Structure formats: structure tokens, C-alpha cells
Amino acid sequence: MSRTFDTFADALQFKATTVSKIDGDTFIDKTREKRTRLSTVSDLYMTEESPKKRGVKQEINRLLAWNKEDITSYPIISVEITDIVAWRDRCVSEGKALSTIYNSLNLLLPAFK
């Protein structure tokens, strides 16, 4: 882990805080989440989990539709609730059924667990 600081005191404070988090088991390395795009998680889910389900065809179609959305190009750690809300609102304004929107949103839950 590396960062740049304006002052040496800021760097020392960061070091002390980080070391205490690591020693206290509260440190969570989010490097993987910064590199992994939502589309990557969606593709992985599509190949590993969807085939185990009865509605595999519908689920894969929903995941393929998700992968066409701009939001899936974001690193998973960068996806915010406002992005999801904007997607939902757009779907509602397009006249999509609420059950369709709900089912599509439900597919994202495993990605964020």
C-alpha cells in the first residue's frame, strides 16, 4: 500500500492508523475490489452460478442486459447507490415492469456481499 502525503506528520499518522488497524484485525484490503469491474463479477456469476438454477436462460439474459449498462464498466468498489437508483429510475421511465426491475436488481446482490 502506498500513498503520497503533504507533510511528514500526515504520513506518520497514516502509518500509525494503518498499523493499528492491521494489528487489530480491522484492516480490509480493497485492492481486488478496485481492480474488479462489475461486468467481471457478472460474467463469473453467469458461468458459475446461473447454470445451477432452473431459470438459467432468463437469468443469463438479465445478466447480458446488465453487461450492456455503463455501470458494469465501473470497478465494483465505485458502484454507488445513486448509480443503482438512476438505473432503476430510467427503467421505470421506460415502462419496464417493477417485477422485471426487481429481478434484475436481485442479480446484483451477490456481487456486493
SULBEL-V806022 format. One line per field, one symbol per residue. psi: psi as a letter, one per 20 degrees, with the letter a starting at -180 (. if undefined). A space follows every 50 residues. Layout:
psi = ???
This chain:
psi = pqrpqhqhhgghggggggghgghjkipookgghhhpqhhgggggghhhgg iiqglgggghhghhggiiqhhiiqqhiiprhhgggggghggghijqqhhg gghghhhhghhj.
